[in-house]
């Protein structure tokens, strides 16, 4: 089932190109997740990496974005962008 990024309130400003079409729920996406103070990371981030206190980066299935949206430990979600080589 496609994931409508526009429906995710915790998602930090996705680019217009990301909003243009829904993500397939099986697609892998790189995320940066900010957690509330002293909150443990959700299970879908268990293979992620803490890059600062309360900030975890991970690659997850797009379907897990819905779970992050409803998780009270999650403060915000950002989709990581691939950098273009020059």
Rosetta silent file (secondary structure, phi, psi, omega in degrees, C-alpha in Angstrom):
SEQUENCE: XXXXXXXXXXXXXXXXXXXXXXXXXXXXXXXXXXXXXXXXXXXXXXXXXXXXXXXXXXXXXXXXXXXXXXXXXXXXXXXXXXXXXX
SCORE:     score description
SCORE:     0.000 S_00000001
   1 L     0.000  130.318 -178.258    0.000    0.000    0.000 S_00000001
   2 L   -65.196  147.320  178.106    1.479    3.378   -0.957 S_00000001
   3 E  -100.415  122.952  178.095    2.558    5.807    1.773 S_00000001
   4 L   -89.527  104.308 -176.722    1.242    9.369    1.395 S_00000001
   5 H   -62.024  -30.942 -179.099    4.044   11.550    2.762 S_00000001
   6 H   -64.774  -19.289 -178.955    1.761   14.588    2.974 S_00000001
   7 H   -85.638   -7.164 -177.211   -0.277   12.798    5.668 S_00000001
   8 L   -91.485  107.826 -176.489    2.701   12.464    8.047 S_00000001
   9 L   -72.276  -28.233 -178.978    2.637   15.411   10.478 S_00000001
  10 L   -82.757   -6.904 -178.791    5.982   14.577   12.103 S_00000001
  11 E   -76.023  122.601  179.354    7.764   14.566    8.738 S_00000001
  12 L   -74.600  129.469  176.680    9.976   17.633    8.373 S_00000001
  13 L     2.569   84.882  175.102    9.414   19.546    5.139 S_00000001
  14 L   -73.209  152.350 -179.658    9.783   16.980    2.364 S_00000001
  15 L   -69.503  155.236  178.382   10.776   18.339   -1.022 S_00000001
  16 H   -55.684  -34.294  179.709    8.056   18.813   -3.656 S_00000001
  17 H   -66.934  -32.596  177.389    9.587   15.981   -5.688 S_00000001
  18 H   -70.209  -33.881 -179.106    9.166   13.625   -2.704 S_00000001
  19 H   -80.257  -13.211 -173.438    5.524   14.648   -2.348 S_00000001
  20 L   -59.632  -38.098  178.474    4.821   14.227   -6.060 S_00000001
  21 L  -143.522  147.684 -178.931    3.949   10.554   -5.796 S_00000001
  22 L   -62.695  150.888  176.419    3.322    8.133   -2.915 S_00000001
  23 E   -85.424  139.769  171.122    6.106    5.813   -1.792 S_00000001
  24 L   -66.899  135.550 -174.040    5.686    2.086   -2.166 S_00000001
  25 L   -65.167  -17.734  179.076    5.554    0.719    1.396 S_00000001
  26 L   -89.510  -11.544 -178.752    8.322   -1.816    0.679 S_00000001
  27 L   -64.584  139.662  177.792   10.770    0.818   -0.597 S_00000001
  28 E   -85.553  133.518  178.643   13.784    1.413    1.650 S_00000001
  29 E  -131.037  146.389  176.341   14.277    5.017    2.769 S_00000001
  30 E   -91.861  130.250 -178.089   16.994    6.684    4.802 S_00000001
  31 E  -127.618  155.099  169.558   15.645    8.647    7.767 S_00000001
  32 E  -120.760  120.662 -173.742   16.920   10.900   10.509 S_00000001
  33 E  -117.173  126.704  174.474   14.688   10.647   13.581 S_00000001
  34 E   -96.983  130.096 -178.795   14.660   13.057   16.520 S_00000001
  35 E  -104.942  155.553  172.303   13.422   11.521   19.757 S_00000001
  36 L   -68.202  156.571 -176.724   11.961   13.168   22.831 S_00000001
  37 L   -51.258  130.803  176.533   14.377   13.484   25.758 S_00000001
  38 L    62.467   15.245  179.478   15.400   10.145   27.274 S_00000001
  39 L   -85.443  137.668  175.698   13.071    8.207   24.950 S_00000001
  40 L   -74.948  148.480  179.110   14.254    4.837   23.654 S_00000001
  41 L   -69.061  145.871  176.147   14.304    4.471   19.863 S_00000001
  42 L   -60.839  157.868 -177.277   11.426    2.536   18.270 S_00000001
  43 H   -56.281  -36.599 -177.153   12.125   -1.063   17.220 S_00000001
  44 H   -66.297  -12.162  177.998   12.303   -0.221   13.508 S_00000001
  45 H  -100.290   10.624 -174.439   15.397    1.880   14.301 S_00000001
  46 L   -62.120  -25.638  177.322   17.218   -0.944   16.100 S_00000001
  47 L   -97.291    9.335  179.373   19.758   -1.244   13.276 S_00000001
  48 L   -79.672 -176.664 -178.582   20.166    2.510   13.107 S_00000001
  49 E  -131.394  129.317  175.408   22.999    4.602   14.418 S_00000001
  50 E   -74.413  125.223 -179.526   22.831    7.324   17.050 S_00000001
  51 E  -106.447  -11.067  175.903   24.564   10.382   15.604 S_00000001
  52 E  -167.631  163.655  177.914   23.883   12.651   18.588 S_00000001
  53 L   -56.927  123.114  178.005   21.895   12.367   21.824 S_00000001
  54 L    79.420    9.721  178.547   18.271   11.804   20.806 S_00000001
  55 E  -129.415  124.621 -177.967   19.007   11.605   17.064 S_00000001
  56 E  -126.128  138.889  174.200   19.100    8.311   15.163 S_00000001
  57 E  -114.634  142.277 -178.207   19.711    7.660   11.482 S_00000001
  58 E  -160.774  163.757  169.830   18.603    4.432    9.809 S_00000001
  59 E  -106.815  124.647 -175.597   17.400    2.822    6.618 S_00000001
  60 E  -133.434  165.679  171.615   13.845    1.527    7.039 S_00000001
  61 E   -72.470  142.950  179.799   10.938    0.305    4.940 S_00000001
  62 L   -55.646  -31.482  178.228    8.635    3.171    3.952 S_00000001
  63 L   -59.428  -28.542  179.649    5.818    1.322    5.757 S_00000001
  64 H   -70.599  -15.263  177.030    7.679    1.979    9.033 S_00000001
  65 H   -60.972  -35.743  179.086    7.124    5.730    8.567 S_00000001
  66 H   -65.241  -41.408  177.353    3.525    5.242    9.699 S_00000001
  67 H   -64.607  -39.616  177.267    4.723    3.544   12.894 S_00000001
  68 H   -64.969  -37.735  179.359    7.195    6.353   13.576 S_00000001
  69 H   -59.233  -37.919 -175.961    4.393    8.874   13.049 S_00000001
  70 H   -94.024   -4.650 -177.879    2.315    7.274   15.810 S_00000001
  71 L   -79.883  122.640 -178.620    5.182    6.516   18.212 S_00000001
  72 L   -65.672  -17.097  178.618    5.123    8.920   21.208 S_00000001
  73 L   -75.342  -21.398 -174.519    8.933    8.707   21.508 S_00000001
  74 E   -87.045  125.536  178.126    9.382   10.294   18.076 S_00000001
  75 E   -90.173  -44.649  178.347    9.603   14.067   17.927 S_00000001
  76 E  -158.012  161.526 -179.413   10.246   14.453   14.188 S_00000001
  77 E  -130.842  136.437  173.528   11.269   12.534   11.073 S_00000001
  78 E  -127.829  137.543  173.638   13.370   13.725    8.162 S_00000001
  79 E   -84.495  130.268  179.113   13.993   11.836    4.944 S_00000001
  80 L   -75.571  140.155  179.370   17.652   11.824    4.083 S_00000001
  81 L  -101.342  140.955  173.805   18.525   13.162    0.633 S_00000001
  82 L   -76.040  135.905  178.088   21.154   11.618   -1.592 S_00000001
  83 L   -82.810  138.753  178.086   23.897   14.068   -2.419 S_00000001
  84 L   -87.430  137.323  177.257   24.609   14.612   -6.089 S_00000001
  85 L   -79.821  149.120 -178.109   28.195   14.311   -7.184 S_00000001
  86 L   -98.621    0.000    0.000   29.593   17.262   -9.093 S_00000001
